[in-house]
Amino acid sequence: MATIKCPSCGIYNTDNDYCEHCGEVLNYKIRRELAIKKEKEERLKQDASKKKEPSFFEKYGNHRFLLIRIIAKIFRSIWLAFMAIGMFIAWLISAVAA
């Protein structure tokens, strides 16, 4: 017979998965499964919230006004050029270092 002290209320329980006094989970396997399930639910909520918001370019790239679409495409082109220059500089530094 195993005697386990409840981490919540401090009462000793004998061979139980749950505390007789407060109902806290005592079994480490059940506790781990509940923690894993909770982490998965939190990850799914975070992924769902990330997918709901479109990016600036997705939002304004297909706008109904032509002027806003053009401005969005100009910003995107500038951003892509900036990233290409940054990648070239990073490649150049790594090539010189090697």
Residue pairs with C-beta under 8 A, 6 or more apart in sequence:
1 14
1 15
2 14
2 15
3 12
3 13
3 14
4 12
4 13
4 14
4 16
4 26
5 11
5 12
5 13
6 12
6 13
6 19
6 21
6 22
6 24
6 26
7 24
8 19
8 22
8 24
9 19
9 21
9 22
9 24
11 19
11 20
11 21
11 22
13 19
13 20
13 26
16 26
17 25
17 26
17 27
17 30
18 24
18 25
18 26
18 27
19 25
19 26
25 31
25 34
56 72
56 75
57 72
57 75
57 76
60 68
60 69
60 71
60 72
61 69
61 72
61 73
61 76
62 69
63 69
63 72
